[in-house]
Amino acid sequence: MPDTSLPGTSLPDTPITPTVDFDRDGVQHGFLNLPHSRDQSAWGSQMIPITVIKNGDGPTAVLTGANHGDEYEGPVALLDLARSLDPADVTGRVIIIPMMNYPAFRAAKRTSPIDGGNLNRAFPGDPQGTITQKIADYFERFLIPMADVVLDIHSGGKTLEFVPFVGGHILDDKTQEKKIVDAMAAFAAPYSMMMLELDAVGMYDISAEQAGKVFVTTELGGGGTVSAETAGIAKRGVSNLLVHSGLVKGEVETSPTQKLEMPDGRCFVISEHSGLFEPCVALGAVVKNGDLIARIYDVERTGTTPVDYHAKIDGVVAGRHFPGLIGVGDFVSMVAVPV
C-alpha cells in the first residue's frame, strides 16, 4: 500500500487496513479492517471479508454484493466464486467483496445499524466521517482506481421486487457507454435495462462511471431473500462477465435477454395513500398506459372503495412494492419500455 497519511499530520488517509496484498499472485482470503470502538468492543473493528485472486498482469475486476444489506444474490454468487475460482484460470486480478456494507448485511437491513447510513448514497465518502462514509471513501479512493470493470449486484431487498435485470446508464462518453452495454449483454440476465435513477446523488455507480470504469449493476429479484433462479442468474452473470472482460478463460454462456429502458419519470408510480397493497398484474406483464396495476385498501374501516393505481406509459411491469402494507411516498410500481 502507498503512504496513506494526510499531509502534515499523523492521521491515516484512510482508517481501513486491508489484510491482503493486492499485488500478490495467488488466492488470499482476508478482511478490510475498519476500527470501530463501541460498547461491545472498545478497541474493536468491523472486519469486512475480501478475497483477492491474482495471476500475473491483466485487467482488474472489483465485484461487490450487499451494498444494501438485505439483498442476497450478490453475497451468494460472490461467496461461491471466492471459494471456487482457480487462479490458474485467471489472467489479471479479481477483487471480491461479497458483503460490501457488512454491518448492514449482518443486521439484515438495507442501511447500516451503526449510523443509519445508506452506502449507495454515501459516495464519495469521508475518511473521518461515519462508518458508512469511511467504507465509501475506501472504495472511492483505493478500490475503484484499481478496477477496469466494476460489478455491483443488487436486488429489491425487503421492500421491492424486480424482474431479474442487468443494468447500466446512458453516459455522455459513448465509448464508455458502449463498453458497458457490451458487458451487460455478456452478463446475459433475462432483462437488460438502461436505467433512470430516482435519486442518483452519492451512488457507487456514479463514482465508478465518473472514474471511467465499465460499471455494471443488477436488480435480481427481491423480497429480502434469494431464489434458486436468481442465484443462478447471478452466478452465470458473474462468470460471463469475467470471461467477457478477458479475466477468465472460457466461453460466455449466452441466454436471451429483453432490452428495456426508462425514458422518463412516467415509468414510476408512487403511492399517495397508506393501506393494504394489492398488485393487480404480475411482474413481467405487458401493460398499456392507463391499465390498472395496483390497488390500495383502507385498513381503518370496511366497506370503503380501494384506490386504483394505473400505468402511465406502455411497457413491461419491471418492479413493484413487495410488503403487504404500503405508505404514502412508497414506490408502487415501475413500467419499463421494451427497446
Buried (B, 14 or more C-beta within 10 A) or exposed (E): EEEBEEEEEEEBBBBBBBEBEBEEBEBBBBBBBBBBEEEEEEEEBBBBBBBBBBBEEBBBBBBBBBBBBBBBBBBBBBBBBBEEBEBEBBBBBBBBBBBBBBBBBBBEBBBBBBBEBBBBBBBBBEBEBBBBBBBBBBBBBBBBEBBBBBBBBBBBBBBBBBBBBBBBBEBEEEEBBEBBBBBBBBBBBBBBBBBBEEEEEBBBBBBBBBEBBBBBBBBBBBBBBBBEEBBBBBBBBBBBBBBBBBBBEEEBEEEEBBBBBBEEEBBBBBBEBBBEBBBBBEBBBEBEEEBEBBBBBBEEEEEEEBBEBBBBBBBBBBBBBBBEEBEEEBBBBBBBBEE
